[in-house]
Amino acid sequence: MSLPSLRLKANADRRLRAGHLWVFSNEVDVVATPLTAFQAGDQAILEAAGGKPLGVVALSPNNLICARLLSRDLRHPLDKSLLVHRLKVALSLRERLFEQPCYRLVYGDSDGLPGLVVDRFFDILVVQLASATMERQRDEVLAALLQVLKPAGVLWKNDSSAREAEGLQRYVEVAHGEVPEWVALEENGVRFEAPVMQGQKTGWFYDHRMNRARLAPYVKGKRVLDLFSYIGGWGVQAAAFGASEVMCVDASGFALDGVERNAALNGLTEKMAMVEGDVFEAMKELKAAEERFDVVIADPPAFIKRRKDLKNGEAAYRRLNEQAMRLLNKDGILVSASCSMHLPEDDLQNILLGSARHLDRNLQLLERGAQGPDHPVHPAIAETRYIKSLTCRILPS
């Protein structure tokens, strides 16, 4: 494959030599290699200012992040061969870690495949192509997945808003075999079914697996409230770990049908209660009814999707956690999580401390959690680390 060159300005290669994988548009020598000469999805040889090759990049010439490093070896552009190799490397880690083939198999940049996400549900794969380069290589991606994993079914779940920045249309379609509306998975010994066609993202959130496992010693024999429950990832596991009662709150009736479905799968129906409605309004009503819980789990969607949302997002996290604390018994446990990449863990901790003091409560931080190892963090790319989970004990002053 003969590739064109993309040349950097003087000293703009330092960050990449130090391990980063992204090129920003203001780092490109657009006189020598104008970005207008490329189309989204092209591949190119990245060069330092002096002409020394640095590797092969995938191009998004109209975006601030205009290129992402695919390979530092010029002999290996993105093709089926590289895809097969990177898939095998990713698979070897997951097979070492997990007894059941239920995990995130590919996590984009961190697995050397920017713009590609693959979640595995036993013999079903759900795939997201978030870049024009991956979309252009769609047939090769599928061929590589079939060669390495031999799945019964593959679903393209390409309905993410991230595709718009790449000029790509959204679609959901079966790429191979048969994919049911709900697919089976197992997490921490608990059985689930996920709505891969209509559900959020790929249908399931494997990123909190380890944090959900940490629930076990806190919930046995306790009354648990699961806020923003989705299909019961936290709540059903709490019940399976021995909670006496679990109440799941979500605005989506479809999601709560999933809670009911997953509770029944594990023989836990009698322990579960579902409340449909706005979570903040539901918490007010629970407080007015003098309901109290031993454990409250607050794992909301991202309140801070962009930097400009920071102020309003922090206020939402503060409001959520303060109201959650009001629903706890005197010696209660709050599990507070965030998937907002723009909210540092220390800021979430400070929000929790401020909320506790506002209510004249004392807070003990018991455990810190992050995303599981099937979502490996690239140490040079802070954006690959986004999950925070803080387990706290809330006590009277």
Secondary structure, 3 states (H helix, E strand, C coil): CCCCEEEECCCCCHHHHCCCCEEEHHHECCCCCCHHHCCCCCEEEEECCCCCEEEEEEECCCCCEEEEEEECCCCCCCCHHHHHHHHHHHHHHHHHHCCCCEEEEEEHHHHCCCCEEEEEECCEEEEEECCHHHHHCHHHHHHHHHHHHCCCEEEEEECCHHHHHHCCCCEEEEEEECCCCEEEEEECCEEEEEECCCCCCCCCCHHHHHHHHCCHHHHCCCEEEEECCCCCCCHHHHHHCCCCEEEEEECCHHHHHHHHHHHHHCCCHHHEEEEECCHHHHHHHHHHCCCCEEEEEECCCCCCCCHHHHHHHHHHHHHHHHHHHHCEEEEEEEEEEECCCCCCHHHHHHHHHHHHHHCCEEEEEEEEECCCCCCCCCCCCHHHCCCEEEEEEEEEC
